[in-house]
Amino acid sequence: MEFTFGIITNGNNDIFLNKIIGSIINNNISKYEIIIVGNISIKCNNTISIFYFNENYKKNWITKKKNIIALNAKYDNIVMLHDYIILENNWYEGFIKYGDNFDWCITKIINNNGNRFRDYTLFPYDVDFSKIKYSPTIIDKYFGENCLLPYNFVNNIKTNKYMYISGAYYIIKKHIATKFLLDENLIWGKSEDVEYSKRLHENGIIIKCNPYSEVYLLKQKESAHWEKEINEEYLNKFITFCNKH
């Protein structure tokens, strides 16, 4: 398998970037490239391309940065990364085991303190993107606190409607990422990842999970109130609900 690793940064984070690059190298991937979008002092080489970015034009314009990566990627498997996410040493082996049968997927994500971060997860809310307001949970109040799915959960078009992928890290095929570009009207913190997840769902793109690969955060990120694992009883309720709607 061949990968383009696209890393976005606001700059002043060369220490983390060097660690991320080192983790990619340590995975001994057969064919890969690294595209970094942002202002850094790291130099280009045969595998690293850098697109410098004017941060003063529009602050936190991460949708533009990711679209630059998608449009310039050499390989069909694009790994989108924020500049604080590092690969475990078995990441590539996990993808060799999992295979290439996906359009858009996630792997395990571990927070800096060792806890599970928002990886394979529900988003059981309606959202008004004109106001970035969320309605109450549409399935059961239980899902207001419990949204993390088992890694072996098999998603389908019905359950996919109530899921999303965090913009901090995901793997997507180039032909999907270029056909469905991120909405550049949205910046970081304006639910650009929720909008993208819902739009891809509307176009039949299924979120999948590779349970064999793992990344972790180089800094501690605050967990959302809903980042608790779903128990079996409510997972079955969720599946039943989706099958009826």
C-alpha positions as CSV (number, residue, x, y, z in Angstrom):
1,M,0.0,0.0,0.0
2,E,1.1,3.5,-0.8
3,F,0.4,6.6,1.3
4,T,0.5,10.3,1.2
5,F,0.8,11.8,4.7
6,G,-0.7,15.3,4.8
7,I,0.2,17.3,7.9
8,I,-1.2,20.7,8.6
9,T,0.4,23.1,11.0
10,N,0.1,26.7,12.1
11,G,3.9,26.9,12.5
12,N,6.3,26.9,15.5
13,N,5.9,23.2,16.0
14,D,9.0,21.7,14.4
15,I,9.7,19.5,17.4
16,F,6.4,17.6,17.0
17,L,6.7,17.6,13.2
18,N,10.1,15.9,13.4
19,K,8.7,13.3,15.7
20,I,5.8,12.7,13.3
21,I,8.1,12.4,10.4
22,G,10.3,10.0,12.4
23,S,7.3,7.8,13.2
24,I,6.4,7.6,9.5
25,I,10.0,6.6,8.6
26,N,10.1,4.0,11.4
27,N,7.1,2.3,9.9
28,N,9.1,1.2,6.9
29,I,6.4,1.9,4.4
30,S,7.2,0.7,0.9
31,K,6.0,3.9,-0.9
32,Y,5.0,7.1,0.8
33,E,5.3,10.9,0.6
34,I,4.8,13.6,3.2
35,I,3.1,16.9,2.4
36,I,3.3,19.6,5.0
37,V,1.1,22.7,4.7
38,G,2.2,25.6,7.0
39,N,5.3,27.7,7.9
40,I,8.1,25.5,9.2
41,S,11.9,25.4,9.1
42,I,12.1,21.7,8.1
43,K,13.6,21.3,4.6
44,C,12.1,19.5,1.6
45,N,13.7,16.3,0.4
46,N,12.8,13.4,-1.9
47,T,9.8,12.4,0.3
48,I,8.9,15.7,1.9
49,S,7.1,18.6,0.1
50,I,6.2,21.8,1.9
51,F,3.5,24.3,1.0
52,Y,4.0,27.5,2.9
53,F,0.9,29.2,4.0
54,N,-0.1,32.8,4.8
55,E,-1.7,32.5,8.2
56,N,-2.7,36.2,8.2
57,Y,-5.0,35.7,5.2
58,K,-7.6,33.7,7.2
59,K,-6.8,32.4,10.7
60,N,-7.3,28.7,11.3
61,W,-8.1,28.0,7.7
62,I,-7.6,24.2,8.0
63,T,-10.1,23.3,5.3
64,K,-8.0,25.2,2.7
65,K,-4.8,23.4,3.9
66,K,-6.4,19.9,3.7
67,N,-7.7,20.7,0.2
68,I,-4.2,21.6,-0.9
69,I,-3.0,18.2,0.4
70,A,-5.7,16.4,-1.4
71,L,-5.2,18.1,-4.7
72,N,-1.4,17.6,-4.6
73,A,-1.2,14.0,-3.2
74,K,0.7,11.5,-5.3
75,Y,-0.9,8.4,-3.8
76,D,-4.5,7.3,-3.5
77,N,-4.4,6.7,0.3
78,I,-4.2,10.1,2.0
79,V,-3.6,10.3,5.7
80,M,-4.7,13.7,7.1
81,L,-2.9,14.6,10.3
82,H,-2.9,17.6,12.6
83,D,0.6,18.4,13.8
84,Y,0.4,16.6,17.1
85,I,-0.6,13.0,16.0
86,I,2.1,10.4,15.7
87,L,2.0,6.9,14.3
88,E,2.7,3.8,16.4
89,N,5.4,1.6,15.0
90,N,2.9,-1.1,13.9
91,W,0.7,1.4,12.0
92,Y,1.7,0.3,8.5
93,E,1.6,-3.4,9.4
94,G,-1.9,-2.9,10.7
95,F,-3.0,-1.5,7.3
96,I,-1.3,-4.3,5.5
97,K,-3.4,-6.7,7.7
98,Y,-6.6,-4.6,7.3
99,G,-6.3,-4.1,3.5
100,D,-7.3,-1.5,1.0
101,N,-11.1,-1.9,0.9
102,F,-12.2,1.5,2.2
103,D,-13.1,4.9,0.9
104,W,-12.8,6.7,4.3
105,C,-11.6,5.2,7.5
106,I,-10.2,5.8,11.0
107,T,-8.0,3.8,13.3
108,K,-7.5,3.7,17.0
109,I,-6.6,7.1,18.5
110,I,-5.0,7.2,22.0
111,N,-4.8,10.5,24.0
112,N,-1.5,11.5,25.6
113,N,-2.7,10.1,29.0
114,G,-3.3,6.7,27.5
115,N,-7.1,6.9,27.2
116,R,-9.1,6.4,24.1
117,F,-9.7,9.6,22.1
118,R,-12.6,10.3,19.7
119,D,-11.9,7.8,16.9
120,Y,-14.7,5.4,15.8
121,T,-17.7,7.3,17.1
122,L,-21.3,8.3,16.8
123,F,-22.6,11.8,16.3
124,P,-26.3,11.4,17.1
125,Y,-27.3,15.0,16.7
126,D,-29.0,17.2,14.2
127,V,-26.9,20.3,13.4
128,D,-27.8,23.8,12.0
129,F,-24.7,24.8,10.2
130,S,-25.9,28.4,9.7
131,K,-25.7,28.8,13.5
132,I,-23.5,25.8,14.5
133,K,-26.2,24.7,16.9
134,Y,-26.9,21.1,17.9
135,S,-30.3,19.7,18.7
136,P,-30.8,17.2,21.5
137,T,-29.8,13.6,20.8
138,I,-32.2,12.0,18.4
139,I,-32.0,8.4,19.6
140,D,-31.8,8.2,23.4
141,K,-30.3,10.5,26.0
142,Y,-27.8,7.8,26.8
143,F,-25.9,8.8,23.6
144,G,-25.4,12.2,25.0
145,E,-22.7,10.7,27.1
146,N,-21.7,7.5,25.3
147,C,-20.7,7.6,21.7
148,L,-17.5,5.5,21.2
149,L,-18.2,2.4,19.2
150,P,-16.5,-1.0,19.5
151,Y,-13.7,-1.3,17.0
152,N,-15.2,-4.4,15.5
153,F,-18.6,-2.7,14.8
154,V,-19.5,-3.1,11.1
155,N,-21.0,0.2,9.8
156,N,-23.6,0.4,7.1
157,I,-25.4,3.2,5.2
158,K,-28.2,3.3,7.9
159,T,-25.9,3.6,10.9
160,N,-23.5,5.8,9.0
161,K,-26.0,8.6,9.1
162,Y,-25.3,9.1,12.8
163,M,-21.5,8.9,12.7
164,Y,-18.6,11.3,12.0
165,I,-14.8,11.4,11.8
166,S,-12.8,13.9,13.7
167,G,-10.9,16.2,11.4
168,A,-7.7,15.8,13.4
169,Y,-6.9,12.5,11.7
170,Y,-8.4,10.2,9.1
171,I,-7.5,8.2,6.0
172,I,-9.3,8.9,2.7
173,K,-9.0,8.0,-0.9
174,K,-7.7,10.7,-3.2
175,H,-10.6,10.4,-5.6
176,I,-13.0,10.9,-2.8
177,A,-11.1,13.8,-1.2
178,T,-10.8,15.6,-4.5
179,K,-14.4,15.0,-5.6
180,F,-15.7,16.2,-2.2
181,L,-13.4,19.0,-1.1
182,L,-13.8,20.4,2.4
183,D,-15.9,23.4,2.7
184,E,-13.4,26.3,2.7
185,N,-16.1,28.7,4.1
186,L,-15.5,26.8,7.4
187,I,-12.5,27.2,9.7
188,W,-11.3,25.2,12.7
189,G,-13.8,25.1,15.5
190,K,-16.8,25.7,13.1
191,S,-17.7,22.0,12.8
192,E,-16.0,21.5,9.5
193,D,-15.5,17.8,10.3
194,V,-19.2,17.3,11.2
195,E,-20.3,19.0,8.0
196,Y,-17.9,16.9,5.9
197,S,-19.0,13.7,7.6
198,K,-22.7,14.5,6.9
199,R,-22.0,15.5,3.3
200,L,-20.0,12.3,2.6
201,H,-22.8,10.3,4.1
202,E,-25.3,11.9,1.8
203,N,-23.1,10.8,-1.1
204,G,-22.9,7.2,0.1
205,I,-19.4,7.2,1.6
206,I,-19.2,4.7,4.5
207,I,-17.0,5.3,7.5
208,K,-14.9,2.2,8.3
209,C,-12.5,1.4,11.1
210,N,-9.2,-0.3,10.9
211,P,-8.7,-1.8,14.4
212,Y,-5.2,-3.0,13.7
213,S,-3.5,0.4,13.4
214,E,-3.0,3.1,16.1
215,V,-1.9,6.6,16.5
216,Y,-1.5,8.7,19.7
217,L,-1.4,12.4,20.6
218,L,1.8,14.1,21.4
219,K,-0.2,16.5,23.7
220,Q,-3.1,16.0,26.0
221,K,-6.4,17.0,24.4
222,E,-9.5,17.5,26.4
223,S,-12.1,14.8,25.9
224,A,-15.6,15.7,25.0
225,H,-18.4,14.8,27.4
226,W,-19.7,12.1,25.1
227,E,-16.4,10.2,24.8
228,K,-17.4,7.1,26.7
229,E,-17.8,3.6,25.2
230,I,-21.2,2.3,24.3
231,N,-22.3,-0.8,26.1
232,E,-23.8,-3.8,24.3
233,E,-27.4,-3.1,25.3
234,Y,-27.4,0.4,23.8
235,L,-25.4,-0.6,20.8
236,N,-28.2,-3.1,20.0
237,K,-30.8,-0.3,20.6
238,F,-28.8,2.0,18.2
239,I,-28.8,-0.7,15.5
240,T,-32.5,-1.4,15.9
241,F,-33.3,2.3,15.7
242,C,-31.3,2.7,12.5
243,N,-32.9,-0.3,10.9
244,K,-36.3,1.3,11.5
245,H,-35.5,4.7,10.1
